[in-house]
């Protein structure tokens, strides 16, 4: 749930307290030369004659996240995502009986499930720094982003992960620690966590409005960066990402009170990224249904509806864009299911490894995918990575799950 620097606490410090962020002038008041300098050698170009230019379809992975049961999603009489169920499932291959395998040590969590999707492999994930009750996981085998960038000459900014407001844990999914892949083939991340760090760095670079504020900004930046050591190197975020945040700042300002919240934020980030950054591979980590942990059923069902609305907007954006229309594969899959505990007032409040928390679903549609197919055979979440590889042209050599052959046209 909440991380060390939730949005409201950040804004309290930045606006009401030090004025660190609210004191920033608008972008229109500044010349381009005032933006934080990025050294050319921060972005070493990969020279590899074996990497071909990518000419295949774009891929949008939608994590129908936060843990959702089949009942409230793919059961017609109870669904809160009618656009997904009644419209999108007709366009491709719909797996109604996908699961997370019930193996010893395999947990049904958001981070774990996301890495199962990205790597195609189950693992016992532990916090990157070994801290108790923290879930900053790192994959031991390559993610689909690394396979993709190693196979094709695609720049880092065209492979994106879009993360939630305060889920710092998910900032660790941009690359694995595998010695043949890793940082060299990383993706970039869009999240409010990255935006906050961008704002603080920019404020420190420009100086003012006073020594006390500057000192407080440096302290806050150090504390935020300590949550994720990967953000300390500016070369993680390409110049195109810096430009994206400048334009985001210009449109929404720096206070954080204007831009959308929750999963609506992820939808807006994704749509703007498609229009401005032109990604070839992007993963959107929706998560609003998880707010049911607060104990209110409507937080869960409203979260599902919010994802459904986001799907409709993203699909509409793709259909309106000549470069993406008829050239984009969608992969939609939950991170995990949820409990069905009738003894509790909110039976789906948690996802603690019960049978229904292992039960998910999957949908693929777009070029190269069979249309109008419904598969009720049992398939596994770890098959997603290999199937993406098959559709775009890379071999996911460290995956466990087989290609979902029924989906391949």
C-alpha positions as CSV (number, residue, x, y, z in Angstrom):
1,X,0.0,0.0,0.0
2,X,1.4,3.4,1.0
3,X,5.2,4.0,0.7
4,X,7.4,6.3,2.6
5,X,6.6,9.4,0.6
6,X,2.9,9.3,-0.2
7,X,1.5,12.0,-2.4
8,X,-0.1,14.1,0.3
9,X,3.0,14.1,2.5
10,X,5.2,15.2,-0.4
11,X,2.8,18.0,-1.3
12,X,2.6,19.1,2.4
13,X,6.3,19.5,2.5
14,X,6.7,21.0,-0.9
15,X,3.8,23.4,-0.8
16,X,2.7,24.2,2.7
17,X,6.1,23.7,4.4
18,X,9.1,24.7,2.4
19,X,7.5,25.9,-0.7
20,X,10.1,23.9,-2.6
21,X,7.9,22.9,-5.5
22,X,5.1,25.4,-5.4
23,X,7.7,28.2,-5.8
24,X,8.7,26.9,-9.2
25,X,7.9,29.3,-12.0
26,X,6.0,28.0,-15.0
27,X,7.9,26.5,-17.9
28,X,6.9,29.4,-20.1
29,X,8.9,31.7,-17.9
30,X,12.1,29.8,-18.5
31,X,14.5,29.3,-21.4
32,X,15.5,25.9,-22.6
33,X,19.0,26.5,-21.3
34,X,17.7,26.6,-17.7
35,X,16.6,22.9,-17.8
36,X,18.9,20.5,-15.9
37,X,21.9,19.6,-18.0
38,X,22.2,16.1,-19.2
39,X,25.7,15.0,-20.3
40,X,25.9,13.4,-23.7
41,X,28.1,10.6,-22.2
42,X,25.2,9.7,-19.9
43,X,23.5,8.1,-22.9
44,X,26.1,5.8,-24.5
45,X,24.6,4.5,-27.7
46,X,24.7,0.8,-28.2
47,X,26.6,-0.2,-31.3
48,X,25.6,-3.7,-32.2
49,X,25.4,-4.8,-35.9
50,X,23.4,-7.8,-34.9
51,X,20.5,-5.7,-33.6
52,X,17.9,-5.2,-36.4
53,X,15.6,-2.2,-36.7
54,X,12.2,-3.1,-35.3
55,X,9.4,-3.3,-37.8
56,X,6.9,-5.4,-35.9
57,X,3.7,-4.3,-34.0
58,X,3.7,-2.1,-31.0
59,X,2.8,-3.9,-27.8
60,X,0.7,-2.5,-24.9
61,X,0.7,-4.7,-21.8
62,X,-2.1,-3.8,-19.4
63,X,-1.8,-5.1,-15.9
64,X,-5.4,-5.4,-14.8
65,X,-3.9,-4.9,-11.4
66,X,-4.5,-4.6,-7.7
67,X,-5.8,-8.1,-7.6
68,X,-9.2,-8.9,-9.1
69,X,-11.5,-11.9,-9.0
70,X,-13.0,-13.5,-12.0
71,X,-16.5,-12.9,-10.6
72,X,-16.4,-9.1,-10.8
73,X,-14.5,-9.0,-14.1
74,X,-15.4,-11.9,-16.5
75,X,-18.7,-13.2,-15.1
76,X,-21.3,-11.4,-17.2
77,X,-23.9,-11.1,-14.4
78,X,-21.5,-9.5,-12.0
79,X,-18.9,-7.7,-14.1
80,X,-17.8,-4.1,-13.4
81,X,-15.8,-3.9,-16.7
82,X,-18.4,-4.3,-19.5
83,X,-16.2,-2.7,-22.1
84,X,-13.5,-5.2,-21.5
85,X,-15.8,-8.2,-21.3
86,X,-18.4,-7.4,-24.0
87,X,-16.2,-5.5,-26.5
88,X,-12.5,-6.3,-26.3
89,X,-12.8,-10.0,-25.7
90,X,-14.4,-10.3,-29.1
91,X,-11.3,-8.9,-30.8
92,X,-8.8,-11.5,-29.9
93,X,-8.1,-14.7,-27.9
94,X,-9.7,-14.7,-24.5
95,X,-8.3,-17.1,-21.8
96,X,-10.9,-17.6,-19.1
97,X,-9.0,-20.1,-17.2
98,X,-5.5,-18.7,-16.7
99,X,-3.9,-19.3,-13.3
100,X,-0.9,-18.5,-11.1
101,X,0.5,-21.9,-10.3
102,X,0.2,-23.1,-6.7
103,X,3.9,-23.8,-6.1
104,X,5.8,-23.7,-2.9
105,X,7.2,-20.2,-2.3
106,X,5.1,-18.6,-5.1
107,X,3.1,-15.7,-3.6
108,X,0.0,-14.1,-5.1
109,X,1.1,-10.5,-4.7
110,X,1.2,-7.5,-7.0
111,X,4.9,-7.3,-7.4
112,X,5.3,-11.1,-7.8
113,X,2.6,-11.3,-10.3
114,X,3.9,-8.5,-12.4
115,X,7.3,-10.1,-12.5
116,X,5.8,-13.4,-13.5
117,X,4.2,-11.6,-16.4
118,X,7.4,-9.7,-17.4
119,X,9.9,-12.6,-17.0
120,X,7.7,-15.7,-17.7
121,X,9.2,-17.4,-14.6
122,X,8.2,-18.0,-11.0
123,X,10.6,-17.1,-8.2
124,X,10.8,-16.5,-4.5
125,X,11.3,-12.8,-4.6
126,X,12.9,-10.9,-1.7
127,X,13.5,-7.2,-1.0
128,X,16.5,-6.0,-3.0
129,X,18.2,-4.7,0.2
130,X,17.0,-7.5,2.4
131,X,14.8,-5.3,4.5
132,X,11.8,-6.8,6.3
133,X,8.3,-5.9,5.1
134,X,9.6,-4.3,2.0
135,X,9.0,-5.6,-1.5
136,X,11.6,-4.0,-3.8
137,X,12.0,-7.0,-6.0
138,X,14.5,-7.5,-8.8
139,X,14.1,-10.2,-11.4
140,X,16.9,-12.7,-11.8
141,X,16.1,-13.4,-15.4
142,X,15.4,-10.9,-18.2
143,X,12.2,-9.0,-18.6
144,X,10.4,-8.7,-21.9
145,X,11.8,-5.2,-22.2
146,X,15.4,-6.6,-22.1
147,X,14.7,-9.4,-24.6
148,X,13.1,-6.8,-26.9
149,X,15.9,-4.2,-26.7
150,X,18.6,-6.8,-27.0
151,X,17.0,-8.3,-30.1
152,X,16.1,-5.0,-31.8
153,X,17.6,-1.5,-32.1
154,X,15.0,0.2,-30.0
155,X,16.0,3.2,-27.8
156,X,15.3,3.0,-24.1
157,X,12.6,5.7,-24.1
158,X,10.5,3.7,-26.5
159,X,10.1,0.9,-23.9
160,X,8.1,2.2,-20.9
161,X,6.6,1.1,-17.6
162,X,3.8,3.3,-16.3
163,X,3.5,3.0,-12.5
164,X,1.2,4.2,-9.8
165,X,1.5,7.2,-7.5
166,X,3.2,5.8,-4.4
167,X,4.2,2.3,-5.4
168,X,8.0,2.8,-5.2
169,X,8.4,-1.0,-5.2
170,X,7.5,-1.1,-8.9
171,X,10.3,1.2,-9.9
172,X,12.5,-1.9,-9.7
173,X,11.0,-3.6,-12.7
174,X,12.8,-1.7,-15.5
175,X,15.6,-4.3,-15.7
176,X,16.8,-7.5,-14.2
177,X,20.1,-8.4,-12.6
178,X,20.9,-11.0,-15.3
179,X,24.5,-10.7,-16.4
180,X,23.7,-11.0,-20.1
181,X,20.9,-8.4,-20.0
182,X,20.3,-5.9,-17.2
183,X,20.9,-2.2,-17.2
184,X,22.1,-1.9,-20.8
185,X,18.7,-3.0,-22.1
186,X,16.6,-1.3,-19.5
187,X,13.2,0.4,-20.0
188,X,12.3,3.8,-18.8
189,X,9.6,4.5,-16.1
190,X,6.8,7.1,-16.0
191,X,5.4,7.7,-12.5
192,X,4.7,10.5,-10.1
193,X,7.6,9.2,-8.0
194,X,9.9,10.0,-11.0
195,X,8.1,13.3,-11.6
196,X,8.7,14.4,-8.0
197,X,12.4,13.5,-8.3
198,X,12.5,15.4,-11.6
199,X,11.0,18.5,-9.9
200,X,13.4,18.4,-7.0
201,X,16.4,18.0,-9.2
202,X,15.3,20.9,-11.4
203,X,14.7,23.1,-8.4
204,X,18.2,22.3,-7.0
205,X,19.8,22.9,-10.4
206,X,18.2,26.3,-10.7
207,X,18.8,27.3,-7.1
208,X,16.7,29.6,-4.9
209,X,14.4,30.7,-3.4
210,X,16.7,30.5,-0.4
211,X,19.4,28.5,1.3
212,X,17.0,26.9,3.8
213,X,14.7,25.7,1.0
214,X,17.6,24.5,-1.1
215,X,18.9,22.5,1.9
216,X,15.5,21.0,2.5
217,X,15.1,20.1,-1.1
218,X,18.4,18.3,-1.1
219,X,17.5,16.4,2.0
220,X,14.1,15.4,0.6
221,X,15.7,14.3,-2.7
222,X,18.2,12.1,-0.9
223,X,15.5,10.5,1.2
224,X,13.4,9.8,-1.9
225,X,16.3,8.4,-3.9
226,X,17.3,6.2,-1.0
227,X,14.1,4.3,-1.6
228,X,15.3,3.3,-5.1
229,X,19.0,3.4,-5.7
230,X,18.4,3.2,-9.5
231,X,17.2,6.7,-9.7
232,X,20.5,8.2,-8.6
233,X,22.0,7.9,-12.1
234,X,20.4,10.5,-14.4
235,X,21.2,8.3,-17.4
236,X,18.4,6.1,-16.4
237,X,15.9,8.5,-17.8
238,X,16.5,9.5,-21.5
239,X,16.3,13.1,-22.7
240,X,12.9,12.4,-24.2
241,X,11.6,11.6,-20.7
242,X,13.0,14.9,-19.3
243,X,11.1,16.6,-22.1
244,X,7.9,14.7,-21.3
245,X,8.1,15.8,-17.7
246,X,8.7,19.4,-18.7
247,X,5.6,19.3,-20.8
248,X,3.6,17.6,-18.1
249,X,4.7,20.3,-15.7
250,X,3.7,23.0,-18.1
251,X,0.3,21.5,-18.5
252,X,-0.5,20.4,-15.0
253,X,1.8,22.6,-13.0
254,X,4.0,21.4,-10.1
255,X,1.6,21.3,-7.2
256,X,0.1,17.9,-7.9
257,X,-3.4,19.2,-7.2
258,X,-4.4,19.4,-10.8
259,X,-3.3,16.2,-12.5
260,X,-5.5,13.0,-12.3
261,X,-5.2,10.6,-9.4
262,X,-5.0,6.9,-9.0
263,X,-5.4,4.8,-12.1
264,X,-6.8,7.7,-14.0
265,X,-3.3,9.2,-13.7
266,X,-1.8,6.0,-15.3
267,X,-4.3,6.3,-18.2
268,X,-3.3,10.0,-18.8
269,X,0.4,9.2,-18.6
270,X,0.0,6.4,-21.1
271,X,-2.0,8.4,-23.6
272,X,0.4,11.3,-23.4
273,X,3.3,8.9,-23.8
274,X,1.8,7.3,-26.9
275,X,1.4,10.8,-28.5
276,X,4.7,12.3,-27.4
277,X,7.2,9.5,-26.9
278,X,5.9,6.9,-29.4
279,X,6.7,3.7,-27.4
280,X,7.1,0.4,-29.1
281,X,6.6,-1.6,-25.9
282,X,4.7,-0.2,-22.9
283,X,3.3,-1.8,-19.7
284,X,0.6,0.0,-17.7
285,X,0.5,-1.1,-14.0
286,X,-3.1,-0.4,-12.9
287,X,-3.7,-1.0,-9.3
288,X,-6.8,0.8,-7.9
289,X,-8.8,-2.3,-6.9
290,X,-6.2,-2.9,-4.2
291,X,-7.7,0.0,-2.2
292,X,-10.2,-2.5,-1.0
293,X,-7.6,-3.2,1.7
294,X,-9.1,-0.2,3.4
295,X,-12.2,-2.3,4.0
296,X,-14.7,-0.7,1.6
297,X,-16.2,-2.9,-1.2
298,X,-16.8,0.1,-3.5
299,X,-13.1,0.9,-3.6
300,X,-12.6,-2.5,-5.2
301,X,-15.5,-2.4,-7.7
302,X,-14.9,1.3,-8.6
303,X,-11.2,0.4,-9.2
304,X,-12.3,-2.3,-11.7
305,X,-14.5,0.2,-13.5
306,X,-11.7,2.8,-13.5
307,X,-9.4,0.3,-15.3
308,X,-12.2,-0.5,-17.8
309,X,-12.6,3.2,-18.5
310,X,-8.8,3.5,-18.9
311,X,-8.8,0.6,-21.4
312,X,-11.5,2.3,-23.5
313,X,-9.5,5.6,-23.6
314,X,-6.2,3.9,-24.5
315,X,-7.8,1.7,-27.2
316,X,-9.5,4.8,-28.6
317,X,-6.2,6.7,-28.6
318,X,-4.5,3.8,-30.5
319,X,-7.4,3.6,-33.0
320,X,-7.1,7.3,-33.8
321,X,-3.3,7.2,-34.5
322,X,-2.2,6.1,-37.9
323,X,1.1,4.6,-36.6
324,X,-0.7,2.5,-33.9
325,X,-4.0,1.6,-35.6
326,X,-4.0,-2.0,-36.8
327,X,-0.3,-2.2,-35.7
328,X,-0.7,-2.7,-31.9
329,X,-1.0,-5.8,-29.9
330,X,-2.8,-5.6,-26.5
331,X,-2.0,-8.0,-23.7
332,X,-4.3,-7.7,-20.8
333,X,-3.7,-9.8,-17.7
334,X,-4.1,-9.4,-13.9
335,X,-1.2,-9.5,-11.5
336,X,-3.2,-11.8,-9.2
337,X,-6.7,-12.7,-8.1
338,X,-8.3,-12.1,-4.7
339,X,-9.7,-14.2,-1.8
340,X,-13.3,-15.4,-1.6
341,X,-13.6,-15.6,2.1
342,X,-17.3,-15.7,3.1
343,X,-16.4,-15.4,6.8
344,X,-15.3,-11.8,6.2
345,X,-17.4,-8.7,5.7
346,X,-15.4,-8.0,2.6
347,X,-14.7,-11.5,1.2
348,X,-12.2,-10.2,-1.4
349,X,-10.3,-7.8,0.9
350,X,-7.0,-9.7,0.6
351,X,-5.1,-12.0,-1.8
352,X,-3.5,-14.4,0.6
353,X,-2.8,-17.5,-1.6
354,X,-6.3,-19.0,-1.6
355,X,-7.6,-20.8,-4.7
356,X,-9.4,-17.7,-6.1
357,X,-6.3,-15.6,-5.6
358,X,-4.5,-17.9,-8.1
359,X,-7.4,-17.7,-10.6
360,X,-7.0,-15.0,-13.3
361,X,-7.7,-14.5,-17.0
362,X,-5.9,-13.2,-20.0
363,X,-6.7,-11.5,-23.3
364,X,-4.6,-10.8,-26.4
365,X,-5.8,-9.0,-29.5
366,X,-4.2,-7.2,-32.4
367,X,-2.1,-8.1,-35.5
368,X,-0.9,-11.7,-35.4
369,X,-3.5,-12.8,-32.8
370,X,-6.5,-15.0,-33.5
371,X,-9.8,-13.1,-33.3
372,X,-13.0,-14.3,-31.6
373,X,-11.5,-17.2,-29.8
374,X,-12.4,-18.3,-26.2
375,X,-10.1,-20.7,-24.5
376,X,-11.2,-22.6,-21.4
377,X,-8.2,-24.9,-21.1
378,X,-6.0,-24.2,-18.1
379,X,-3.0,-22.0,-19.0
380,X,-0.4,-20.2,-16.9
381,X,0.5,-16.6,-16.2
382,X,4.1,-17.3,-17.1
383,X,3.2,-18.0,-20.7
384,X,2.6,-14.3,-21.4
385,X,6.3,-13.4,-21.8
386,X,7.0,-16.1,-24.3
387,X,3.9,-15.3,-26.3
388,X,4.9,-11.6,-26.6
389,X,8.3,-12.8,-27.9
390,X,6.6,-15.0,-30.5
391,X,4.4,-12.1,-31.7
392,X,7.2,-9.5,-32.0
393,X,10.1,-11.8,-32.9
394,X,12.4,-12.4,-30.0
395,X,13.1,-15.7,-28.1
396,X,12.4,-15.5,-24.4
397,X,15.0,-18.1,-23.6
398,X,14.7,-18.1,-19.7
399,X,10.9,-18.3,-19.5
400,X,9.1,-21.3,-18.0
401,X,5.7,-20.9,-19.5
402,X,5.1,-22.1,-23.2
403,X,3.8,-19.8,-25.9
404,X,0.0,-19.6,-25.9
405,X,-0.1,-21.2,-29.3
406,X,-3.9,-21.0,-29.7
407,X,-3.6,-17.2,-29.9
408,X,-1.1,-17.1,-32.7
409,X,-2.8,-16.5,-36.1
